[in-house]
């Protein structure tokens, strides 16, 4: 019976009955004078039981273990069968610095220069009325021409200067924000995705 048990022990690999190698074992080998390459070979061939936490790594460094050996320990500890593989998040798409989102649109009424068109029209109408009125009715012609010219000038002024400006706020994907101005009604709304192309906003 005793011989049978001995035979079974001989068949079992030594790594199966050997205790896992720990940080203390590595420190003991280093302090015992073993070379770096020898320690690394022992680490790579041992059943890993290493502590790779920050405290464990600091303890190895304080024990005189080189960075190269510590890196081998970390690699070996990460290759334990059954250990979950480290997941690396896939890189995100590159940031489009010209792309952004409309945060708001504001309409601004342009102030009119009241009176400028009226005065200019009155002067022009008075001159024409004076010429048309003839020598006997020039005073009346001038007055009528001035009134008519003033009214016409005011109408033209209203049409020419009653413009509007639109301010468009954009928050870009890179974190910056800008305000754009244009005189035409933008075909955008708050929340619209846009791209800046040659200084102009185009919808995405």
C-alpha positions in Angstrom: 0.0 0.0 0.0 2.8 2.3 0.9 4.6 1.6 -2.4 1.4 2.3 -4.3 1.0 5.7 -2.7 4.6 6.6 -3.5 4.0 5.6 -7.2 1.0 7.9 -7.4 3.0 10.8 -6.0 5.7 10.3 -8.6 3.1 10.5 -11.3 1.8 13.9 -10.1 3.7 16.9 -11.6 5.6 18.9 -9.1 3.8 22.1 -10.1 0.5 20.4 -9.0 1.7 19.8 -5.4 3.9 22.9 -5.1 2.4 25.9 -3.4 1.7 29.0 -5.6 4.6 31.4 -5.8 4.0 34.6 -3.8 5.5 38.1 -3.6 7.5 36.9 -0.5 9.0 34.1 -2.5 10.2 36.5 -5.1 11.7 38.8 -2.5 13.4 35.9 -0.9 15.0 34.8 -4.2 16.2 38.4 -4.9 17.6 38.8 -1.4 19.2 35.4 -1.7 21.3 36.7 -4.6 19.6 35.1 -7.6 20.0 37.0 -10.8 17.2 38.9 -12.5 16.9 36.4 -15.4 16.8 33.4 -13.0 14.1 35.0 -11.0 12.1 35.8 -14.1 12.4 32.2 -15.3 11.2 31.0 -11.9 8.2 33.4 -12.0 7.2 32.3 -15.5 7.3 28.7 -14.6 5.6 28.9 -11.2 1.9 28.6 -10.3 1.1 32.3 -9.8 -0.1 33.4 -6.4 1.1 37.0 -6.7 -0.4 40.1 -5.2 -0.4 42.7 -7.9 -2.4 45.3 -5.9 -0.7 48.7 -5.4 0.4 47.6 -1.9 1.7 44.3 -3.2 3.8 46.1 -6.0 5.2 48.6 -3.5 6.2 45.7 -1.2 8.0 44.1 -4.1 9.9 47.3 -4.9 10.8 47.8 -1.3 12.1 44.3 -1.2 14.7 45.1 -3.9 12.8 43.5 -6.8 13.6 45.2 -10.2 11.0 46.7 -12.4 11.6 44.0 -15.0 10.8 41.2 -12.6 7.8 43.1 -11.3 6.5 43.4 -14.9 7.0 39.7 -15.4 5.0 39.1 -12.2 2.1 41.3 -13.5 2.1 39.5 -16.8 2.1 36.1 -15.1 -0.6 37.1 -12.7 -2.8 38.2 -15.6 -2.4 34.9 -17.4 -4.0 32.7 -14.7 -6.3 30.2 -16.3 -9.9 31.2 -15.8 -9.1 34.8 -15.0 -11.3 37.3 -16.8 -9.5 38.9 -19.7 -9.0 42.6 -19.3 -11.4 44.5 -21.5 -10.2 47.5 -23.4 -12.8 49.9 -24.5 -12.7 50.5 -28.3 -11.6 54.0 -29.3 -14.5 56.4 -29.9 -15.0 58.2 -33.1 -12.8 61.2 -33.7 -14.3 64.5 -32.6 -15.6 66.7 -35.5 -14.5 70.2 -34.6 -16.7 71.7 -37.3 -19.9 69.8 -36.1 -22.2 71.1 -33.5 -25.8 71.5 -32.2 -28.0 74.6 -32.5 -28.7 75.9 -29.0 -31.0 78.7 -30.0 -32.1 81.2 -32.7 -33.0 84.8 -32.0 -34.5 87.3 -34.4 -33.4 90.9 -34.2 -35.2 93.8 -35.9 -32.9 96.3 -37.5 -33.6 99.9 -36.3 -34.7 102.3 -39.1 -33.2 105.7 -39.6 -36.6 107.5 -39.4 -36.9 110.7 -41.4 -33.9 110.2 -43.7 -36.0 108.9 -46.6 -38.8 111.4 -46.0 -36.5 114.4 -46.1 -34.7 113.2 -49.2 -38.0 112.5 -50.9 -39.4 115.9 -50.0 -36.4 117.7 -51.4 -36.5 115.8 -54.6 -40.3 116.2 -54.9 -40.1 119.9 -54.3 -37.5 120.4 -57.1 -39.7 118.4 -59.5 -42.8 120.4 -58.4 -41.1 123.7 -58.9 -40.1 122.7 -62.4 -43.5 121.4 -63.3 -45.6 124.2 -61.7 -44.4 126.8 -64.2 -43.8 130.5 -63.5 -47.3 131.2 -62.1 -47.8 128.0 -59.9 -44.3 127.2 -58.8 -45.0 127.8 -55.2 -48.0 125.4 -55.2 -46.1 122.9 -57.3 -43.2 123.0 -55.0 -45.4 122.4 -51.9 -47.3 119.5 -53.6 -44.1 118.0 -54.9 -42.5 118.2 -51.5 -45.5 116.5 -49.7 -45.7 113.8 -52.4 -41.9 113.2 -52.4 -41.9 112.9 -48.6 -44.6 110.2 -48.6 -42.8 108.3 -51.4 -39.5 108.6 -49.6 -41.0 107.3 -46.4 -42.4 104.2 -48.1 -39.1 103.5 -49.8 -37.3 103.9 -46.5 -39.6 101.4 -44.8 -39.1 98.8 -47.4 -35.3 99.3 -47.6 -34.5 99.4 -43.9 -37.0 97.2 -42.2 -34.6 94.3 -42.4 -34.0 91.5 -39.8 -30.9 89.8 -38.5 -30.9 86.3 -37.1 -28.5 85.2 -34.4 -27.8 81.4 -34.3 -26.0 79.9 -31.2 -24.1 76.7 -31.8 -22.4 74.4 -29.3 -19.7 72.5 -31.1 -18.7 68.9 -30.3 -15.2 70.0 -29.1 -16.8 72.0 -26.3 -16.5 75.4 -27.9 -19.5 77.6 -28.7 -20.1 80.5 -31.2 -22.9 82.8 -32.3 -23.4 83.3 -36.1 -25.4 86.2 -37.7 -27.2 86.1 -41.0 -29.8 88.3 -42.7 -31.9 85.4 -44.1 -34.3 83.2 -42.3 -32.3 80.1 -41.2 -33.8 76.7 -42.1 -32.8 75.4 -38.7 -34.3 75.0 -35.3 -33.0 74.5 -31.8 -31.4 71.0 -31.5 -30.5 70.9 -35.2 -27.2 69.3 -36.1 -25.0 71.5 -38.2 -21.5 71.7 -39.7 -19.5 74.8 -40.3 -18.3 74.9 -44.0 -16.4 77.9 -45.3 -17.8 80.1 -42.5 -21.5 79.1 -43.1 -23.7 76.6 -41.2 -25.0 73.7 -43.2 -27.4 71.1 -41.8 -26.2 67.6 -41.2 
